[in-house]
Amino acid sequence: MRKLLFSLSALTLMLTGCSDPLDDRAIHNDAMDLAKRYVKAQGGDNNLARMSTSLDDLNGDHLDDVMVYIWDEPTLCTGQGCTMLVFENRGNRLKLVSDIRNVHVRLGSEASDSDWETLIVASKDAMGKDHVAGEPATVYELAFDPKSKTGYPEDATQGQLQTW
């Protein structure tokens, strides 16, 4: 009986892959590597691009998905903000599900009717000015559309405008 159980376990490993789930450090490193490839594919310069990652389970599967915010890279930034990439954690690899332009800062997320959380982001105003303390920010809710190839809207300013 033990041999049978061992054989079934080995078969399960072969079918599912031998990779362990990614830990936080591996997730960060993989996301940064994928983001650098994205910057290069968009004609950008990785020597100019600055990046930061944020981990959060956005789709309720108990695995931290990754958001990479890219700034200081002219190809990927406008007067309203820069690009944020959203990667789904598939356990042993990351998959790009959205690239969102004109994000100034991610403020958070909230539960939604879809499997994916709604992202709350701020964008600079149309003149490219930062809002100083006390002034309202331009805040958008970005709902995930599972039927769309892009997942979240491609441009933060296409989201639902919120007043704060």
VEXLUMDREN-134884 format. One record per residue (C-alpha): x, y, z. Coordinates in steps of 0.02 Angstrom, whole numbers, padded with zeros to 5 digits. Layout:
@x: X&y: Y&z: Z
...
***
This chain:
@x: 00000&y: 00000&z: 00000
@x: 00142&y: 00120&z: 00039
@x: 00215&y: 00099&z: -00134
@x: 00048&y: 00140&z: -00211
@x: 00032&y: 00299&z: -00107
@x: 00209&y: 00349&z: -00152
@x: 00175&y: 00320&z: -00335
@x: 00016&y: 00423&z: -00329
@x: 00111&y: 00564&z: -00241
@x: 00248&y: 00558&z: -00372
@x: 00118&y: 00563&z: -00511
@x: 00034&y: 00713&z: -00429
@x: 00202&y: 00802&z: -00423
@x: 00233&y: 00765&z: -00606
@x: 00061&y: 00827&z: -00657
@x: 00063&y: 00985&z: -00553
@x: 00248&y: 01026&z: -00573
@x: 00386&y: 01013&z: -00448
@x: 00398&y: 01197&z: -00407
@x: 00355&y: 01251&z: -00232
@x: 00238&y: 01398&z: -00209
@x: 00331&y: 01563&z: -00221
@x: 00379&y: 01644&z: -00057
@x: 00373&y: 01834&z: -00035
@x: 00555&y: 01860&z: -00086
@x: 00535&y: 01751&z: -00242
@x: 00373&y: 01841&z: -00286
@x: 00459&y: 02010&z: -00272
@x: 00610&y: 01953&z: -00374
@x: 00503&y: 01872&z: -00510
@x: 00390&y: 02024&z: -00520
@x: 00538&y: 02142&z: -00536
@x: 00614&y: 02033&z: -00673
@x: 00450&y: 02028&z: -00768
@x: 00427&y: 02216&z: -00746
@x: 00601&y: 02249&z: -00818
@x: 00558&y: 02142&z: -00969
@x: 00394&y: 02239&z: -00986
@x: 00487&y: 02407&z: -00982
@x: 00609&y: 02346&z: -01115
@x: 00467&y: 02278&z: -01225
@x: 00381&y: 02448&z: -01215
@x: 00540&y: 02534&z: -01277
@x: 00583&y: 02601&z: -01106
@x: 00749&y: 02615&z: -01016
@x: 00773&y: 02506&z: -00861
@x: 00914&y: 02622&z: -00806
@x: 00786&y: 02762&z: -00785
@x: 00640&y: 02661&z: -00720
@x: 00613&y: 02651&z: -00534
@x: 00498&y: 02514&z: -00469
@x: 00413&y: 02462&z: -00309
@x: 00308&y: 02309&z: -00271
@x: 00154&y: 02282&z: -00165
@x: 00083&y: 02111&z: -00118
@x: -00102&y: 02082&z: -00090
@x: -00223&y: 01939&z: -00122
@x: -00333&y: 02024&z: -00253
@x: -00430&y: 01872&z: -00314
@x: -00471&y: 01779&z: -00153
@x: -00364&y: 01624&z: -00189
@x: -00258&y: 01649&z: -00031
@x: -00102&y: 01686&z: -00135
@x: -00026&y: 01860&z: -00136
@x: -00040&y: 01940&z: -00307
@x: 00085&y: 02075&z: -00352
@x: 00069&y: 02255&z: -00407
@x: 00225&y: 02338&z: -00477
@x: 00224&y: 02526&z: -00490
@x: 00347&y: 02595&z: -00619
@x: 00396&y: 02778&z: -00614
@x: 00529&y: 02898&z: -00681
@x: 00526&y: 02811&z: -00851
@x: 00465&y: 02934&z: -00986
@x: 00396&y: 02799&z: -01101
@x: 00281&y: 02736&z: -00963
@x: 00235&y: 02899&z: -00878
@x: 00121&y: 03044&z: -00924
@x: 00075&y: 03204&z: -00836
@x: -00061&y: 03108&z: -00743
@x: 00044&y: 02965&z: -00677
@x: 00143&y: 02811&z: -00725
@x: 00112&y: 02627&z: -00758
@x: 00060&y: 02496&z: -00631
@x: 00071&y: 02312&z: -00676
@x: -00040&y: 02183&z: -00593
@x: 00023&y: 02003&z: -00586
@x: -00082&y: 01855&z: -00533
@x: 00009&y: 01731&z: -00421
@x: -00022&y: 01558&z: -00494
@x: 00068&y: 01468&z: -00354
@x: 00233&y: 01436&z: -00440
@x: 00234&y: 01576&z: -00569
@x: 00165&y: 01751&z: -00600
@x: 00052&y: 01801&z: -00744
@x: 00028&y: 01981&z: -00802
@x: -00158&y: 02017&z: -00798
@x: -00159&y: 02207&z: -00816
@x: -00050&y: 02355&z: -00857
@x: -00133&y: 02517&z: -00802
@x: -00073&y: 02689&z: -00859
@x: -00092&y: 02855&z: -00769
@x: -00081&y: 02788&z: -00592
@x: -00005&y: 02912&z: -00470
@x: -00026&y: 02802&z: -00316
@x: -00125&y: 02648&z: -00264
@x: -00230&y: 02691&z: -00113
@x: -00301&y: 02518&z: -00079
@x: -00431&y: 02394&z: -00137
@x: -00603&y: 02335&z: -00087
@x: -00713&y: 02183&z: -00113
@x: -00816&y: 02178&z: -00271
@x: -00947&y: 02073&z: -00360
@x: -00812&y: 01988&z: -00465
@x: -00679&y: 01869&z: -00402
@x: -00552&y: 02011&z: -00408
@x: -00551&y: 02159&z: -00290
@x: -00582&y: 02335&z: -00353
@x: -00423&y: 02439&z: -00350
@x: -00428&y: 02616&z: -00280
@x: -00298&y: 02728&z: -00362
@x: -00261&y: 02913&z: -00373
@x: -00209&y: 03004&z: -00530
@x: -00136&y: 03178&z: -00547
@x: -00254&y: 03309&z: -00614
@x: -00263&y: 03343&z: -00801
@x: -00127&y: 03476&z: -00786
@x: -00007&y: 03351&z: -00710
@x: -00002&y: 03439&z: -00541
@x: 00013&y: 03350&z: -00376
@x: -00123&y: 03390&z: -00253
@x: -00061&y: 03473&z: -00096
@x: -00128&y: 03433&z: 00077
@x: -00307&y: 03487&z: 00097
@x: -00350&y: 03481&z: -00088
@x: -00457&y: 03337&z: -00152
@x: -00367&y: 03202&z: -00250
@x: -00429&y: 03131&z: -00414
@x: -00473&y: 02955&z: -00358
@x: -00535&y: 02812&z: -00467
@x: -00609&y: 02641&z: -00432
@x: -00543&y: 02513&z: -00555
@x: -00657&y: 02363&z: -00569
@x: -00589&y: 02200&z: -00639
@x: -00678&y: 02138&z: -00795
@x: -00650&y: 01950&z: -00817
@x: -00717&y: 01959&z: -00996
@x: -00589&y: 02090&z: -01045
@x: -00415&y: 02046&z: -01110
@x: -00344&y: 02183&z: -00999
@x: -00429&y: 02135&z: -00834
@x: -00425&y: 02307&z: -00754
@x: -00447&y: 02464&z: -00863
@x: -00292&y: 02507&z: -00965
@x: -00299&y: 02687&z: -00903
@x: -00335&y: 02736&z: -00723
@x: -00439&y: 02884&z: -00784
@x: -00561&y: 02759&z: -00866
@x: -00612&y: 02698&z: -00693
@x: -00760&y: 02757&z: -00590
@x: -00721&y: 02934&z: -00529
@x: -00733&y: 02951&z: -00340
@x: -00737&y: 03106&z: -00232
@x: -00635&y: 03108&z: -00073
***
